[in-house]
Each structure stands twice: as structure tokens, then as C-alpha cells.
Amino acid sequence: AVVFTLKTDATTVGDALLENKLIAGDDGAYGLYIKVVNGLRADYDKDKAYWAFLIDGEMAITGVDTTDIVDGGNYELVYTIG
């Protein structure tokens, strides 16, 4: 696992990760669809891999671009093959 501790003025997890160039993706019907995290690409079309987003260890019901940052919160992007 790779852990980053960020200090930011951004209000959402997605903005904080984007401003630190830790993620890349495409805008989709449900918000930002993350394809790359810290240089590692997940290609769902190729091998059903995707980045799962967890908040405090639980699968998030919101996307990174709509999840407000909570001070001390623990946010994870987990490479997952579905």
C-alpha cells in the first residue's frame, strides 16, 4: 500500500487528489471516473480492473469529486479486479 497525507484547501477529495496530480480520469455520467492512481492504470475494458473508493474502510456511495473532505478522514483508492 502507498499512503499519502495531504494538506489542502480543496473542499472535495477529488479536487485534493487532482491538484496533487495523484489521479487522472474522465468525466462520466456519475462524475469523475478514475482510471489512473499514482501512475497505475486500471482498465476495465481490458481485464475488469477499476479503482474502488473507500471512506474510513467502507465502500463509498459518493464519488471522489462529490465527497467533501473531513479533517482526519481516511480515503482509499483500491485497485480491484471485478
N, C-alpha and C positions, 0 to 999 in steps of 0.2 A: 504494500500500500504506500502511496505517496500522499503526504499530508501537507497542506498549505494553510497557514494562518494569515488572514488578510485583515488589514486595517483600511477602511474605505469610507467615503462619504456617499457612496451609492446607496440607493434605497432597496434594490432588489438583488437577490443572489446572482441572477443572470448578468446584471449590469456590473457587479463587482468582478465576476469571472471574466467578462468580456474586456473590461478596462485593464485587467492584468494579463490579457492575452492567453488565458488558460483554456478557453473553449472556442469552438467555431461550429457553425451550423447554418441551417436555413430557416427562414420564417415559414411556418406552415399554418394549417387551419387551426391548430391548437397552441400556437405560439412558437417560440424558438425550438427547433428540432436539432438537438446537439449531435454532431457527427464526430467531432474530434475533441479530445480532452488531453491537454498537456502533450500534444503531438501524436497521440494514439487514436487511430480512426476505427470506428465501429461501422460496419457496412451491412445493414440489414438485408439488402437485396442479394448480397453475396453469400452470407453464412448465418443470417438471422441474428447478428450481433447488434446490440444497442446499448446506450448509456441509461441505466436506471438512476433515478434521482430519489435520494432518501433524505428525510429530515429527522434528526435525532434517532436514526436507526430504523425508521419506519418508511415504507414506500410513500412518496409524496402524492397528494391528489392535485397538486398545482404544479405548473412548470417553473423552471428557474426564473423566467422573465416576469412571472406574476407572484413570486414568493418574496414577501418582504423579509429583509434581514432582521433577525432578532439578536441582540447582543448576547454573545456566548453560545449561539446556536451551532449545531453540528450538522453540516450539509455534506452529503456524499454523492459522488457520481461513480457508479459501479458498472464496469464492463460486464455485460450479461449476454449470453447466447440463449435465445429463446427457441 
